[in-house]
Amino acid sequence: MLNLKTAEEMYQYCVDNNLGTGTGKGWAIKHFDLLIQNLKPGEEIYCVFIGLHNYKSMTKHDGNFAYAMTNKRCIMAQHKIFGATVQSVNIENINDITMSKTGFASVGMGLGTVCIDTYKETFNVGVNISFAPNIYNCVHEVWDMARANINSSSNETASISNVKSPVEQIKELKELLDMGIITQEEFDTKKKSLLGL
């Protein structure tokens, strides 16, 4: 979890870790402010970055957005002169995260695209080619961690649901008693134990 409390800290984190800068610090900070305003209770930020939203080409995109990967969602936000756009996708609805690069990474020329594929739509985030691997790795790490937590929670729920209630256990004991496998005394002792008597 990142301990970033302000939009300025989020922007500086992106600059320091090569996770995008946007077209200007002022606008990037406004975008990050929107992210902070849209966090839900108990939601923790694990990764932030900046990129061109719904990138198709250098002239076809929705402009720079701020992004946050949290323990629950991927949030995307853009502050506008009039209004704002905020979107989010629950972590469990992300199918895949991929990256492509066009250009020359060795000299920092070109563009990279980090693609967040969901059940409903795909978000292509266009970034400088040198930022793409950093963003991809950051986002993928959070996504992998979140999926592991979801699977762990599912396994715990399954384990809990496999535990039989005292009533079910008593029914099974009664069947064993009726088949002559256990005695009446064994049945009564176990039944009292299960009922806490």
N, C-alpha and C positions, 0 to 999 in steps of 0.2 A: 504494500500500500504506500502510495506517495503521501507525504505529509505537506501537501500544498494547499494553503488556505485561501490564497487570493489569486485573482486572474493574472496579476503581474508575476507572481511566482510560477504559475503555469506557463506563461509565455517564456520566461527566462529558462525554465526547465527544457522547453523545446529548443531554444537557442543553444544551450549548453550541451545538449545531447543529440544535436542534429536531427530533430524531429519536426522540421518545418519552421518557417518564419512568417509566411503569409506576405502580403504586400506592404504591410506597415504595422509597427508595434501598436499604435493606437487602436486600429481596427481589430487586431488579434486579441487585445485585452478585452474589447467589447464582446467579442465572440465567446471568450472564456468566461466572462461575467454571466452570460446566458447559461452556460453549462452549470455554473455554481447555483444559479437560481432554480434550475430544474432537477437538482439532485433530490432523491427521495430519502426519507428517514432510513438510516442504516446502510445507505449506499456509500461505498468507499471507492475513491479513484485510484486505479492502478497504473494507468498509462494515459498520457495526453499527447496530441500531435495536431498539426495544421496541414491542410491540403486543399486542392481544388475539388469541390464536391461534384459528383456525377460527371466526372471527366470523360469526354469523348474525343476531344482534340483541343489544341491550344485556343481555338475560338469557340468551342462548344463545351461549356461547363457552367456550373451554378455559382462560380466564384469561390473564394476561400471560406472555409468553415473551420471551426475548432472542434476537435473530437476528443472524447474521453471514453476509455474502456474502464468500466467499474466492475464490482463484484456481481452486478446484476444485468447490466446493459452496455450497449455501445450507444453513446449519445452524440448527436451531431448538431451544431448550432451556428447560426450566422445572424449577426446583428446587421440591420439595414437602416438606411436613412429614415425610412418609414416602415416600422414594424420589425419582425424577426421571423426566422424559420428555425424550428427545433424539431428534430426527429430522433427516434430511438428504436433500437431493436434489442429484444431480450437475448441474453447470451445463448440460451438453449435453442433459439431460432436461427442461429448462424450455422450454415452448412459447411462453409469452407472459407479460408483466407488464403489468397494467392498473391503473387507479385510478378510483375513483368517490367522489363527495362528496355528502353530504346535510346541509343546514343552511346557515348563513350564515358563510362564510369571513371576511368583512370584520370580524366581531365575534368570531371564534373559537368560534362556537357550532355544534355539529353534529359529525358523525363522517365520517371518510374511511375508505375501504377500499382497501388495496393487495392486489391479487390476483396470486398466483404460480401460474400454470397449468402443470402438469407432465403427462407422459404418463399417469401413474397417478391423480393426484388434483389438487385445487385447494386452495391455502391462502389463505384470506381473513384478512388482518391488519387488525383494526380499530384506528384511532388517532384522536386529536383531529384535527378537520378542518384545523387550521393546520399539523399535522405531515405530513399525507398527501403533499403535493407534494414536500416535502424527501425523505421516505423513497422515494417513487416514483422521483424523479430519481437518488438515490444508488444504488438497487438496479438501475435500468435502465442506468446508466452502467457498473456493474461487469459486468452481463450482456452488454452490447454489447461491452465490451472482451474478455471471456472468449470470446465467440463469434468475434471477430476473430482471437484467438490460436489457437483451434481450427481455423478455416478456413485460417490461415497454415500451421499444422502439417500439415494435410491436403494442402495444395498442395505443401509441401516433400516429403512422402512420395510424392506422385504424381510429382513431378519425379525423385526418386531412382529410383522404379520404372520410369520411362521410359528410364533409362540402360541400354544393352545391355551384357551381359557380354562379355568378350573372346571367349569361345567362340561366342556368337551373332554377333558381328561377323566372326569368321573364317569361319563358315558362309556369311554373306552375301557375303564376298569370294570364297569358293570358287565360289558361284553365278555371280558376275561373271566369274571366270576361265573357268568352263565355257562361258559364253555368248560368250567372246572379247572382252569389254569391257575387261579388264585383262590384262596379260602375266603370265607365270609369275614374272618377276623382281619386278614390282610386288606380286604376291601374297605372295611370300616375304619381301620387305622389310616389308610391313605386318604380316604374321603375326608376325615376330620382334619388331616394335615392340609389338604387343598383348600378347605373352607376356613382354615385358620381357627379351628375350635380347640 
